[in-house]
Amino acid sequence: MKRTLVVSVLMVGIGIFMGVLLVSNLSLGSLNSLFADENTKLGADNAPIKADESAMVLNRTFVAVSEAVLPTVVYISVDAEITRGADNWIERFFGQQPDGHPNIQPEQRRQRGSGSGVIISSNGYIVTNNHVVQNATKGGIKVMTFDKKEYTAKVVGTDPLTDLALLKIEVEGLSSAHFANIDNLKVGELVLAVGNPIGLNHTVTSGIVSATGRGARGRSEPNSIEHYIQTDAAINPGNSGGGLFDIHGSLIGINTAIATETGAFMGYGFAIPVDLMKAVVDDLIDDGKINRGYIGVYITNVDELIAKGFGMPKVQGVLVENLVEDGAARSAGVEKGDVILEIEGREVNSPSELQSRIVFHKAGDKVMLTIWRDGKTIKLPVKLKAREDDEVIAGKSDIPDETEDNEDNVIKFDNLGFTVEPLTKDIKDEYDVKSGVLVSDVARYGAAAERGLMPSGVITNIDRKPVNSPNELKKILDSKKQGDVIILNVKYPNRSQIVALEVGPS
């Protein structure tokens, strides 16, 4: 017992000695660090700044708008039936088979897609994009509302030209969107985009109006309708058919597309304006069809060179490059090379702007055009026509038939950057022209190339006068001086073009 007590006291003494030795080799800071976990306070006591009251007001506004509009946007899932073409599995692995190989029938496949929609009435009308519900199977369109209730939707009608579709679900008492008056919509206004991108339901993103009246291209086909609101609010696949809302929570557009090279958002999104959407929906609710007037013109932008070539006092309007055979404009006396300055007294300065004026009119309506022709303005009333499925481009020349051009000369215009040669009978038949010259070559970095002239076009007119041979074109160009602007009418197999060129030094 005594021995045990002595051993215990000895061990305690050794422990005390070692403890003193350890403490003597540690700084106070190092000792404190051994117990730091018990005393650490995470995070600062206060926010680094106090937000300005105006910022807080804007923040609260975004929150309020989001809460108000989310119930008006729905998630849409679609079962679609897609037909695969001739690329059957044999050809994919072994290439095209010899003649006599039994034809393999096109393959029908089911696929599921999704998108968004906006509730526009309390009794179940929903607007979305046509491409979201295109090829949907019977009963294959399902709509899920913000409160997670699911309904089967039917298609009331579609309008592929505006990429809009109207759906209906059988329910009452829904929250519907309020339509904004966008007559005075300004670039720079704050907006919110609401939709269901890439499976992330009920997503809200913010941005500004980047542009209005945006067209996808500089030229316009006679039936295309491109008059978009551009925004930098993030829009990704799945947002199609969702809503673009202003700071008051009012609907200003239906999200429809993104400008991208990757398939993902890159800063540019487009929405169909709400006034165009409403015009389409009114027709579809009425009888499921679109009653829209068409003017029947192929048009492009007027730039400084075109304005100079036509002797215009300023850059204004849209240039008529071609007309639809038996279309409204052609029947009213509109000609290729006319510049449309106004419609119903309102200026137009882009193809999309002209479209936006016409789209609200119905077939049979009359519109007054102000046109620049031969150095002066004229007024032409045009009675709009319905779209014809079999309409063709007006391409026949009004020039009397000429004898075959036997000149075999090829003429190169170095100062303009293109080469022409006579037309053969085969080319005349293929292009459906009576006379002209063939553009056989265009210099890659020449003036003509920069203005959009391409090889294999037929120049039919210069400065609204017919051209019958390369020598005739040369005589006309030789009479021009440096700085003059010439206007060429050029015809290709499937379209026409007007090219303005400034004459350079010889």
C-alpha positions, 0 to 999 in steps of 0.5 A, spaced: 500 500 500 505 504 501 509 502 495 503 504 491 502 511 494 509 513 493 508 511 485 502 515 485 505 521 488 511 520 483 507 520 477 503 526 479 510 529 480 513 527 473 506 530 470 507 537 473 514 537 471 512 536 464 506 540 464 511 546 466 516 544 461 511 544 456 508 551 458 515 554 458 516 553 451 509 555 448 507 563 447 501 565 450 498 566 443 499 559 441 496 556 448 490 560 446 490 557 439 489 550 443 482 553 445 480 557 439 474 553 437 471 554 443 471 562 442 471 563 435 465 568 432 463 566 425 461 572 421 461 580 422 456 583 426 454 588 421 453 588 413 458 592 410 454 597 407 447 600 408 443 600 402 440 606 399 433 607 400 431 607 392 435 601 391 431 597 397 425 600 393 427 597 387 429 590 390 422 590 394 419 592 387 422 586 384 420 581 389 413 584 389 413 583 381 415 576 381 410 574 387 405 577 382 406 574 376 409 567 377 402 564 378 400 566 371 406 562 368 405 555 367 409 549 365 408 545 359 410 538 357 409 535 350 409 528 348 410 529 340 410 524 334 416 525 330 417 522 323 424 520 321 426 521 314 430 516 309 436 516 314 435 509 316 440 505 320 442 501 314 444 507 310 447 510 317 452 504 317 453 502 310 452 508 306 447 509 301 444 502 298 444 500 290 438 501 286 433 495 288 434 495 295 427 495 298 425 502 301 425 502 308 419 506 310 419 513 314 420 511 322 415 514 327 418 516 334 415 519 340 419 524 344 418 528 350 419 536 350 417 541 355 416 549 355 412 554 358 406 558 357 402 564 360 395 564 362 391 569 359 384 568 362 381 566 368 377 560 364 383 557 362 386 560 355 394 559 355 398 562 350 405 559 348 410 558 342 407 554 336 414 550 336 413 548 343 406 544 341 408 542 334 407 535 332 403 533 339 400 527 340 392 527 342 392 528 349 399 529 349 399 536 352 400 537 359 399 543 363 402 544 370 400 550 374 404 554 379 400 550 385 402 544 382 395 542 379 396 538 372 391 539 366 390 536 359 390 541 354 387 542 347 390 546 342 385 551 340 389 554 334 396 555 332 400 561 327 406 558 325 408 565 322 408 568 329 410 562 332 404 562 337 399 557 339 393 558 343 391 552 348 385 551 353 384 547 359 378 546 363 378 550 369 376 556 372 378 562 377 386 562 374 390 568 375 391 571 368 396 576 366 395 583 365 397 586 358 401 592 358 400 598 353 407 597 349 406 603 344 411 607 349 416 601 351 423 604 351 429 601 350 433 600 357 426 599 361 427 593 366 424 587 365 423 580 368 423 573 364 419 568 367 419 560 365 421 553 366 428 553 363 432 546 362 427 543 368 428 549 373 421 550 374 418 557 376 425 561 374 425 569 374 431 572 371 431 580 370 434 584 365 432 590 360 429 592 354 435 591 349 431 593 343 424 593 340 422 592 333 428 587 332 428 583 326 432 576 325 435 578 318 436 585 314 431 582 309 424 580 309 420 574 306 413 576 304 409 572 309 415 572 315 413 576 321 419 578 325 418 584 330 421 582 336 422 585 343 430 584 344 432 583 352 438 581 356 434 577 361 437 570 361 432 566 356 434 558 356 431 552 352 424 551 356 423 558 357 419 558 350 412 561 351 414 564 358 412 571 359 416 577 359 414 582 364 415 590 365 416 593 372 409 593 373 408 586 373 404 587 366 406 582 360 409 585 354 411 579 350 412 572 349 419 569 350 420 565 343 428 565 342 435 566 343 440 568 339 446 563 340 451 559 337 451 554 343 444 552 344 445 556 351 443 563 353 449 568 350 446 575 352 440 576 347 433 573 347 427 575 343 419 576 345 413 576 341 410 583 343 404 582 347 399 587 342 401 582 336 400 576 341 393 579 342 391 580 335 393 573 334 389 570 340 383 574 338 383 571 331 384 564 334 379 564 339 374 567 334 374 561 329 381 558 330 383 561 324 388 567 322 385 572 318 391 576 316 392 581 310 398 580 306 402 586 302 406 581 298 413 584 298 420 582 298 423 588 302 430 590 305 433 596 309 435 602 305 442 605 307 446 611 305 448 608 299 441 606 296 438 613 298 444 616 294 443 612 288 435 613 288 436 621 289 433 621 296 434 627 301 435 622 307 436 615 309 429 612 310 424 607 308 424 600 306 426 598 299 422 593 294 426 588 291 421 583 289 413 582 289 409 576 289 405 575 283 398 577 283 399 579 290 396 586 293 402 590 292 403 588 285 396 589 283 396 596 286 402 598 282 408 597 287 414 596 283 421 593 284 425 598 286 420 602 289 422 605 296 416 605 301 417 611 306 410 610 310 404 606 311 398 610 313 402 616 314 407 613 319 414 612 317 417 605 316 425 604 317 426 597 317 422 590 314 420 588 321 417 595 322 413 595 315 411 588 318 408 590 324 404 595 321 401 590 316 400 584 321 394 588 325 390 589 318 385 583 315 385 581 308 380 586 304 383 592 308 386 598 305 392 601 307 395 607 304 403 607 302 407 613 301 413 611 296 419 614 293 419 613 285 423 616 280 425 622 284 419 624 287 414 621 292 407 618 290 401 615 294 398 608 293 392 605 296 393 597 297 388 593 298 391 587 302 389 580 300 389 573 304 395 569 303 395 564 298 398 557 299 400 557 291 403 564 291 409 565 286 414 570 286 413 575 281 419 574 276 418 575 269 421 581 266 416 586 262 421 587 257 419 584 250 423 578 248 430 579 244 434 576 239 439 571 242 445 575 244 451 572 240 456 576 243 461 571 246 465 577 250 466 577 258 467 583 261 470 585 268 469 591 272 475 591 276 473 598 280 467 594 282 469 587 283 465 583 278 465 580 271 459 579 267 458 575 260 452 574 256 446 569 257 445 563 254 438 560 252 438 555 258 440 560 263 434 565 260 429 559 261 432 557 268 432 564 271 425 566 267 428 572 264 428 575 257 434 579 257 440 581 262 447 579 263 450 573 268 455 575 273 460 570 272 465 572 278 465 576 284 472 579 287 472 576 294 474 583 297 471 587 292 466 593 292 460 588 289 462 583 294 461 587 300 454 590 298 452 582 297 452 581 290 454 574 288 456 569 282 450 566 278 446 572 279 443 575 272 443 583 272 436 585 269 436 592 270 441 598 272 438 604 274 431 602 273 433 601 265 433 594 262 440 591 260 441 586 254 448 585 253 455 586 257 457 591 252 451 595 254 452 595 261 459 597 260 457 603 256 452 605 261 458 604 267 463 608 262 458 614 263 458 614 270 464 618 274 467 616 280 462 617 286 456 616 282 451 610 285 448 605 281 442 601 282 442 593 280 436 589 279 439 582 280 435 575 279 437 568 282 433 562 281 429 563 287 430 570 289 431 577 287 436 582 290 437 590 289 444 592 289 447 599 290 454 600 288 458 606 288 463 607 282 470 607 284 476 610 281 478 606 274 
